[in-house]
Amino acid sequence: MQTRLLFATNNEHKIREIRAAIPPSIQVIGLKQAGIDIDIPEPYETLEENARAKSRTIFDLTGISCFSEDTGLEVNALGGAPGVRSARYAGPGRSSEENIDKLLVELEQRENRRASFRTVISLIWDRKEFLFEGICEGAILYARKGSGGFGYDSVFVPDGAERTFGEMNLEEKNEFSHRKKAAAKLVLFLQNLGKPAAKN
């Protein structure tokens, strides 16, 4: 039996990554595919609050189970920035390339290049909300490598890898991906629904 789940996003890159990260028994559809034309603001100061706002907005609109996510790149030397503002680091309406340019300038004189991608998924299921987190530790390069992926992928090398996310295909990226880790927790939750609790 297939579970159909509405993903509260218009970002086709995220939809593609989530679909690749979960089994085919869960059918993920984006807002456009569901015929929902809405841009959901992300005004809050944490990934958790933004994820919650998006899932609640779509649940209130549709009344059906849905999930959303918010992801940020957290750079140690920058005190966790760009973090929740990762998509608009260089300013509202700026491109991913401009965001990377700003990041590289900010890190020019820094030896500490440690960073992590963090994803928070908010699921509303049976009118209850559940949060799932995925983290990928790594480092920021001094220049771009690779043209794949999106966002900051071309300058981020995950721990245990020798290439950036931008040099990997989707299958390779999912071996390390923050989004994959959060999605795996979501899948485990859905798979365990209805199963009897284990006895001590």
Backbone torsions as a table, in degrees:
resi	resn	phi	psi	omega
1	MET	NA	130.8	-176.1
2	GLN	-93.2	134.0	174.9
3	THR	-93.5	128.7	179.6
4	ARG	-102.9	126.3	-173.5
5	LEU	-131.5	129.9	179.8
6	LEU	-87.8	125.7	179.4
7	PHE	-98.9	116.6	-173.9
8	ALA	-79.0	70.3	178.2
9	THR	-153.9	154.8	171.2
10	ASN	-105.7	2.2	-175.2
11	ASN	-83.9	106.3	-176.7
12	GLU	-65.3	-30.0	176.9
13	HIS	-62.8	-45.0	-179.9
14	LYS	-66.7	-40.0	178.5
15	ILE	-60.9	-44.5	-179.8
16	ARG	-63.4	-41.2	-179.6
17	GLU	-68.3	-41.5	179.0
18	ILE	-65.1	-42.7	179.4
19	ARG	-61.7	-37.2	179.9
20	ALA	-74.0	-17.6	-174.6
21	ALA	-94.2	-9.8	-175.8
22	ILE	-124.5	159.5	-178.4
23	PRO	-69.9	156.5	-178.8
24	PRO	-66.1	-10.4	177.2
25	SER	-69.3	-13.5	176.0
26	ILE	-113.6	113.5	-179.9
27	GLN	-91.7	117.5	-179.7
28	VAL	-100.3	127.9	176.1
29	ILE	-123.2	139.3	178.3
30	GLY	-86.4	175.6	-177.4
31	LEU	-62.2	-42.4	-179.1
32	LYS	-61.5	-44.0	179.6
33	GLN	-63.9	-30.6	179.9
34	ALA	-84.6	0.0	179.0
35	GLY	76.4	24.2	-179.3
36	ILE	-105.8	116.1	-177.7
37	ASP	-106.6	91.7	-177.6
38	ILE	-151.6	139.2	171.9
39	ASP	-104.9	121.4	-175.9
40	ILE	-97.8	122.2	-179.8
41	PRO	-66.6	156.7	177.3
42	GLU	-125.8	72.7	-170.4
43	PRO	-89.1	-2.5	-168.9
44	TYR	-90.7	170.9	-173.4
45	GLU	-94.6	-2.1	178.5
46	THR	-133.2	154.6	176.0
47	LEU	-61.8	-38.7	-178.5
48	GLU	-60.7	-46.6	-178.3
49	GLU	-65.4	-40.7	178.8
50	ASN	-65.2	-42.9	178.9
51	ALA	-61.7	-44.2	179.6
52	ARG	-62.0	-42.7	-178.7
53	ALA	-60.3	-40.5	-177.9
54	LYS	-69.8	-44.3	-178.9
55	SER	-68.0	-38.8	179.8
56	ARG	-66.5	-39.6	179.0
57	THR	-59.3	-46.9	-178.1
58	ILE	-72.4	-36.0	177.0
59	PHE	-64.7	-43.7	178.8
60	ASP	-62.7	-32.2	-178.9
61	LEU	-76.9	-38.9	-171.8
62	THR	-108.6	-29.1	-176.8
63	GLY	75.2	11.8	-179.6
64	ILE	-115.4	157.4	-179.8
65	SER	-59.6	138.4	-177.7
66	CYS	-155.2	170.2	174.3
67	PHE	-143.9	161.5	176.7
68	SER	-142.1	171.7	176.1
69	GLU	-147.8	155.0	169.6
70	ASP	-134.7	139.8	-175.4
71	THR	-130.3	141.7	177.1
72	GLY	-138.2	150.3	171.9
73	LEU	-95.9	120.8	-176.5
74	GLU	-112.3	112.1	-174.8
75	VAL	-101.1	123.5	-174.2
76	ASN	-56.9	-48.8	-175.1
77	ALA	-67.9	-14.5	-179.8
78	LEU	-106.3	18.8	177.8
79	GLY	66.5	27.1	179.9
80	GLY	95.8	-5.9	175.9
81	ALA	-73.1	157.2	-2.3
82	PRO	-73.5	-17.9	173.1
83	GLY	53.7	-126.3	-175.4
84	VAL	-64.6	-17.8	179.3
85	ARG	-99.4	21.0	-175.1
86	SER	-55.6	-40.9	-176.2
87	ALA	-74.0	-18.0	-178.1
88	ARG	-130.5	34.0	-175.6
89	TYR	-60.2	-40.2	-179.3
90	ALA	-86.5	3.2	179.5
91	GLY	121.1	159.1	180.0
92	PRO	-57.3	135.8	177.3
93	GLY	79.1	2.2	-179.9
94	ARG	-78.2	158.6	-178.0
95	SER	-89.3	167.0	175.6
96	SER	-59.7	-37.7	179.9
97	GLU	-64.1	-39.3	178.1
98	GLU	-69.3	-35.3	176.0
99	ASN	-63.2	-42.8	178.4
100	ILE	-64.8	-43.2	178.8
101	ASP	-55.6	-46.2	-179.6
102	LYS	-63.8	-43.1	-179.9
103	LEU	-59.6	-45.7	-178.3
104	LEU	-65.4	-36.2	176.4
105	VAL	-66.1	-43.4	179.9
106	GLU	-61.8	-30.2	-175.9
107	LEU	-98.4	3.5	-174.7
108	GLU	-52.9	-44.0	-175.3
109	GLN	-99.4	14.6	-176.1
110	ARG	-104.8	131.8	174.2
111	GLU	-83.3	-33.0	179.7
112	ASN	-77.0	109.9	-179.1
113	ARG	-108.1	11.6	-177.0
114	ARG	-65.6	141.4	-179.6
115	ALA	-157.2	167.0	174.6
116	SER	-146.0	144.9	168.7
117	PHE	-91.9	134.8	177.8
118	ARG	-129.7	128.7	177.9
119	THR	-115.6	134.9	172.9
120	VAL	-120.4	123.5	176.3
121	ILE	-103.2	132.6	173.3
122	SER	-111.3	117.7	178.6
123	LEU	-109.1	130.2	169.3
124	ILE	-108.2	114.4	-176.8
125	TRP	-132.5	125.4	-178.9
126	ASP	54.4	40.6	177.7
127	ARG	67.5	8.5	176.2
128	LYS	-111.8	151.0	-178.5
129	GLU	-107.0	140.6	179.4
130	PHE	-134.2	141.3	-179.7
131	LEU	-113.9	141.1	178.3
132	PHE	-134.3	136.1	-176.0
133	GLU	-121.1	142.2	173.9
134	GLY	-133.4	135.0	-177.9
135	ILE	-127.8	136.3	173.9
136	CYS	-124.1	115.7	179.1
137	GLU	-85.5	150.5	179.0
138	GLY	-177.7	-151.3	-177.3
139	ALA	-147.2	155.3	179.0
140	ILE	-96.3	129.2	176.9
141	LEU	-77.1	173.6	178.2
142	TYR	-87.0	-14.2	179.5
143	ALA	-154.0	162.8	-177.9
144	ARG	-68.4	147.0	170.9
145	LYS	-142.6	121.8	179.1
146	GLY	92.6	151.2	-177.8
147	SER	-118.5	6.9	179.5
148	GLY	-85.8	179.6	177.7
149	GLY	68.5	-153.5	-179.9
150	PHE	-159.6	175.6	-179.8
151	GLY	63.3	-127.7	-176.5
152	TYR	-95.1	14.3	-172.4
153	ASP	-57.3	-33.4	-174.5
154	SER	-75.1	-8.6	179.1
155	VAL	-120.5	6.3	-176.8
156	PHE	-113.2	123.2	174.8
157	VAL	-109.7	117.0	179.8
158	PRO	-72.2	150.2	176.1
159	ASP	-56.3	135.8	179.5
160	GLY	92.0	-2.7	179.7
161	ALA	-120.1	161.8	177.3
162	GLU	-113.6	-0.4	-179.5
163	ARG	-125.0	158.6	175.9
164	THR	-75.7	163.7	172.1
165	PHE	-57.5	-33.0	-179.4
166	GLY	-68.6	-16.1	177.7
167	GLU	-97.7	-3.6	-177.2
168	MET	-101.8	151.8	168.1
169	ASN	-81.1	175.5	-173.7
170	LEU	-63.6	-39.0	179.4
171	GLU	-63.9	-41.8	178.7
172	GLU	-67.2	-42.1	179.5
173	LYS	-61.0	-37.9	-177.4
174	ASN	-69.4	-10.0	173.2
175	GLU	-71.0	-19.7	-176.6
176	PHE	-122.8	-20.1	-162.8
177	SER	-58.0	134.5	170.9
178	HIS	-58.6	-42.6	-179.1
179	ARG	-67.0	-38.8	176.4
180	LYS	-61.7	-42.2	-178.7
181	LYS	-65.0	-42.9	177.6
182	ALA	-66.2	-41.5	179.6
183	ALA	-63.8	-36.0	179.1
184	ALA	-62.4	-38.3	177.3
185	LYS	-67.6	-38.3	176.1
186	LEU	-62.0	-46.1	179.9
187	VAL	-61.5	-44.9	179.7
188	LEU	-60.0	-41.3	177.5
189	PHE	-60.1	-47.7	-178.7
190	LEU	-65.1	-37.3	179.9
191	GLN	-67.8	-28.7	-177.8
192	ASN	-87.7	-6.5	178.3
193	LEU	-60.8	130.6	177.1
194	GLY	85.8	-9.8	177.5
195	LYS	-80.2	141.9	178.3
196	PRO	-64.8	143.1	179.1
197	ALA	-66.0	143.9	179.6
198	ALA	-69.2	141.6	179.4
199	LYS	-88.7	142.2	178.4
200	ASN	-75.1	NA	NA
